[in-house]
């Protein structure tokens, strides 16, 4: 690989092969200090460099392109004179971005975060984001501890469902959240919602009876002429008129 391959888009280094098979195009991992752990980033970068068969002397060039945020970029520019290999970079990088202080701060975020649909997207995405961070800590948080920490980040009705569902693993939690979001999407679809509505029982006046959202059995009662007179303030006096009474 020559230097020209790195002058533009580093992701254009194709085709990539493994044991004679052409692999799908890979994107260079980029580090987001707010969204991922330094450990997770380095694992992705290791895999990328291995699959691309990048020469050792070119790895640091790709490292500089993978640091897109201002602070990590400035950190690398200021310290690169003391970093003469990719392995040295990883050590220094973890010292800076995954120190005990950084991990302590991340652990606090897991317990204090709150789900916000406008920024987190789906409830499942929110769970996975912090689950990856929690399992990257040293020592790593167990799946059960991650779930217990994140339960309070959701609205009260979701919290209650988590507790009653006896969730033990990340996959258990994802299954519950996926079902909840599927139900929510269904109820927000007017066409689908209207198709599921059932016809309500009608009274003799032609009014629909859907008290309390339920369809009630209708029992017809013949009311005598004398009884109808006493109800003249509510019903018109009509010979032989049947008044329907809604059963509970």
N, C-alpha and C positions, 0 to 999 in steps of 0.2 A: 504494500500500500504506500503510495507516495503522498507528499504534503498537499498536493492539489485536492486529494479526496477530503481534506479537512478544511479547505478554504471556504466552502459553502455550507450546504446542509449536510451535517455529519450522518444523517439518516439515509443518505443516498448511496451508501456503500453496499451495493447489492450486486449479484445475488449472494445470499448467505447459504452455505451448505453445511450439512451435518451427516456424515456417513453416506455421502452421495445424494442426499435428499435436499431439495431447495426449501428453505424455511420461509415463512411469511416475513414481510418487511417488519423490522423492529424499530421502535422509537427509542432514542437516547433518554434514559431516565433523568428527570430533573428534580432537584431538591426543593421541597416546600417546608420550611421550618414550622409553619403553622398547621400543616395537614398530615405530616408523617414523622416517624422517628428516624434518626440518623442511621440506626441499624437497618431498618427496612429499606432505606434509600441505598445503602451500600450493598445490600444483598441483590437488589435489582441491577445496580451498576456492575457488580461482579458477573452476573449472568450475561448481561449485554456484552461486556468485553470478551468473555469467554466464547460466546456464540459467534461474535464478529471476528474472532481470532486476531485481536488488536495487538500489534507489537508493543513490547514493554515500554520502549522509549516514546510511544505516542499516547500512552494511557493518560498522562497528566494533561495533555492537550484536550482530550475529551472531557476530563474532569472539569476543566475551566469552563467548558461549554454547558456542562450539566448544572452548574451553579448559577441560577438565573435571578435569584433574589439579591437585593443590594448588599445586605450584611454578609451573607456567605461569600459573595463575589469579592467584596472588599477584604474579607478575612484571608481568602486564598491569595489575592494579589499581594497582601502585606507579608505573608509568611512563606510564599513559594520558594524563596531563596534557601530556606531551611528544609525544604521537602524535595528530596532527590529521587524518590521512587513512589510508585503507586501504593505500596505497602506502608511506607512512611506517611503518606497522605492519609490513609485510613486511620492510623493511630492518632495523628494530630486532629483529624476531623472528629473522631469520637470524643477526644479530650475536650474539644470545644463545644460540640453540639449534643453530646450525650453523656455529659458529666453527671455526677451524683446530684448536683443542684438542678440540672436540666430534667433529670428523671423525676426528682421530687416535685418539680413544677408540673410536669406532665401528669403525674399521679393525682395531684390536686385538681387539675383540669377535668380529669375523668370523673371525679366525685362531684364537682361543682358545675359541670356543663348543664345546659338546658336545651332541649330539642326545639328548634325553630325551623319550621317548614320552608320559610323563604330563603334560608341560607343552607340548611342541611339537606334539603330535598326530601327523600322518603325517610320514614322512621327506620327502615332497614339499613339505609346508607349511614345514618347517624350511628347506629349500633356498631356497624363494621368499622367505621372510622376510628372509634375509640377502643374497640376490641383489639385492633392491630397495635395501637399505641400501648395498651395495657400488657399485651403478651410480649412486647419488645423490651419491657423494663427488666432490670437485673436486681433481684430475681423477678421472673415474669409473674404477672397476676394470673391466677387460674381462671378458667371460663366462668365458674360460678361467682367468683369475686367480681369479675368484670360486669356480669349481669346484675349483681346486687348493687354495684356502684352506679350503674346506668339507669336502673329502674326509676329512681327519683327524678331523672332528667325528662321523663315523659309526663303527659297530662295525668291527673289522678285516676281517670277511668282506665287508662292503659296500665298504670301501676297496679291497680286492683286486679286486672286480668293476669298480669305477670305473676302475682302472688298466688292466685287461685289455680293457675295452670301448672304450678309446680315445675317451673322451668329450671333445667339443670345445665344445659349446654347452649352455646352460641346458636347452633342449628335449631334447637327448640325455640329460642327467642325469635329467630328469623321466620320460622314457620308461623308463629302467632302474629307477628307484625305484617307479614305478607297477606295473611287472611284478612286482617283488619283493614288494610289499605285497599284490598280488592272489594270489600263490602262498602267502604267509603266511596270508591270510584263508581260503584254500581248505583248508589243512592244519589250521586251527583250527575247521573246521566238521565235527563228528563225523559227521553224516549223510552229507555229501558225501564225506568221507574213506572211510567204510565202504562206500559204493557203488562206490568205485574199487578196492577190494581184489579181487584175483583168487584163486580157490580154489587151494589148495596140493595137491600130490600126496600121496596117502595110502599108508601102508604097509599090509601085511597085518594088522598089529595094530590098524589103525584110527586110528593117530596121524598128525597132520599133519606133513609135513616142510617146514619153512621156515627151514632153517639159513642164517644170514647174510642173512635177509630175501629169499632167492631160492627159486624153485621149481625143484627139480632133477629131472632125468630119473631114473626109477626102473627099475633093471634087476633082474629076478628071476633068482635063481640057485638051482638045486636043490642042496641040500646032502645029501650021503650020510649014511646012518645012522651010519656010523663018525665022520664029521666032527661030527655033532650031539652025539655022546657027549662029544667033547672040549670042546664048548661048553655042557655041561650046566649050568655055573654061571651062564650068561647066558640061555639059551633052554630051554624045556621040551622034553623029548624026545618028539616026536610023529611018528608014522608018516606020511611023505609031506608034512611041513609045509614050506612055501616061506618062505624068509627073503629079504626085499628088501634090496638093497644100494643106497645112495644114491650116484649118480654125481656127480662134481664137474664 
